[in-house]
């Protein structure tokens, strides 16, 4: 994996933060909050809850930072935390929506194409959030972040074949999840 200045600087900040340097923690927050918010927004599909998810993510990072053995893995680790927090939000939304779901057949038949498209987007995001972490991460990296198999393999530190297998498994799990929610 090509390490750029941003990632090298982030690694240095992680090391300093692990030693208790509060300025390093503040700088990590400054550098990474927008990236984490962008990931949360992609997974949630809207701005509702993004700030809460990012705040919960930083709390999780603060709790676990000292146990992060390899500072080079800070980015994937932080993205995994934000993805898990988003999955929690989506599960709560799904449960809440199921409790309120009293739509009649007439309302469903009269939906516009835009509503249907929105519903499909929501169903896809919800299904992605319901995947196990290893499958969800490759789907998000590939389809939402636009990364190739080799880049994902480098980030996740697994062979490219493993990434391909996880993508295939994720697709096979997503299909029934999406179909059942529509």
SVG drawing of the C-alpha trace seen along z (x, -y; Angstrom):
<svg xmlns="http://www.w3.org/2000/svg" viewBox="-56 -20 61 37">
<polyline fill="none" stroke="black" stroke-width="0.4" points="0.0,0.0 1.3,-3.4 1.7,-5.5 1.2,-9.2 2.0,-12.1 -1.5,-12.1 -1.3,-8.5 2.2,-8.8 1.2,-11.8 -1.9,-10.0 0.4,-7.1 2.6,-9.5 -0.4,-11.1 -1.8,-7.7 1.5,-6.9 1.6,-10.2 -2.1,-9.8 -1.4,-6.3 1.2,-8.0 -1.4,-10.4 -0.7,-13.5 -4.1,-15.3 -3.0,-17.6 -2.3,-14.5 -5.9,-13.3 -7.3,-16.7 -5.4,-16.7 -6.6,-13.1 -10.1,-14.3 -9.5,-17.3 -8.0,-15.2 -10.4,-12.3 -13.8,-13.6 -14.8,-14.6 -13.7,-11.2 -15.7,-9.4 -18.7,-11.6 -18.5,-10.9 -18.5,-7.2 -21.4,-7.4 -23.4,-9.6 -22.8,-7.0 -24.0,-4.1 -26.9,-6.0 -28.0,-7.6 -28.8,-10.9 -27.5,-13.4 -29.9,-12.1 -27.7,-10.6 -24.3,-11.3 -23.1,-13.6 -24.2,-11.1 -22.5,-8.2 -19.3,-10.2 -19.3,-11.2 -19.9,-7.6 -17.1,-6.5 -14.7,-8.9 -15.7,-7.6 -15.0,-4.1 -11.7,-5.2 -10.7,-6.9 -11.6,-3.7 -9.6,-1.4 -6.8,-3.5 -4.2,-2.2 -5.0,1.4 -4.4,0.6 -1.1,2.5 -0.3,1.1 -0.8,-2.6 -0.9,-2.1 -4.2,-0.3 -5.9,-3.3 -7.9,-4.2 -9.4,-0.8 -10.0,-0.3 -11.8,-3.7 -13.8,-3.0 -14.8,0.4 -16.0,-1.4 -18.0,-3.9 -19.5,-1.1 -20.5,0.8 -22.1,-2.3 -24.0,-2.9 -25.2,0.7 -26.6,0.2 -28.5,-3.0 -29.9,-1.2 -31.0,1.8 -32.9,-0.6 -34.4,-2.4 -35.6,1.0 -37.1,2.1 -38.8,-1.3 -40.1,-1.2 -41.5,2.3 -43.4,1.1 -44.9,-1.8 -45.5,0.1 -49.2,-0.1 -49.0,-1.0 -52.0,0.2 -51.8,1.9 -53.3,-1.2 -50.5,-3.4 -47.9,-0.9 -49.4,-0.8 -49.5,-4.5 -45.9,-5.1 -44.0,-7.2 -40.8,-6.0 -38.8,-8.4 -40.2,-6.9 -39.4,-3.4 -35.8,-4.4 -35.5,-6.0 -36.9,-2.8 -34.4,-0.6 -31.5,-2.8 -32.7,-2.5 -33.1,1.2 -29.6,1.6 -28.0,-0.5 -29.9,1.4 -28.9,4.7 -25.2,3.7 -25.3,2.7 -26.7,6.2 -23.8,8.0 -21.0,9.3 -18.2,6.8 -15.7,8.5 -18.2,8.6 -19.6,5.1 -16.1,3.6 -15.3,5.0 -18.7,3.9 -18.2,0.4 -14.6,0.1 -15.5,1.5 -18.9,0.0 -19.1,-3.1 -15.4,-4.2 -14.7,-2.9 -11.6,-1.0 -10.3,2.0 -9.6,5.5 -5.9,4.9 -6.3,1.7 -8.9,3.3 -6.6,6.2 -3.8,3.9 -5.9,1.9 -7.4,5.0 -4.1,6.8 -5.6,9.9 -4.9,11.6 -6.8,10.3 -8.5,13.7 -10.0,13.3 -11.4,9.9 -12.9,11.4 -14.4,14.3 -15.9,11.8 -17.4,9.7 -19.0,12.8 -20.4,13.9 -21.6,10.4 -23.5,10.2 -25.1,13.6 -26.2,12.5 -27.3,9.0 -29.7,10.3 -32.3,12.0 -31.9,9.2 -32.8,6.6 -35.6,8.6 -37.2,9.3 -37.2,5.7 -38.9,4.4"/>
</svg>
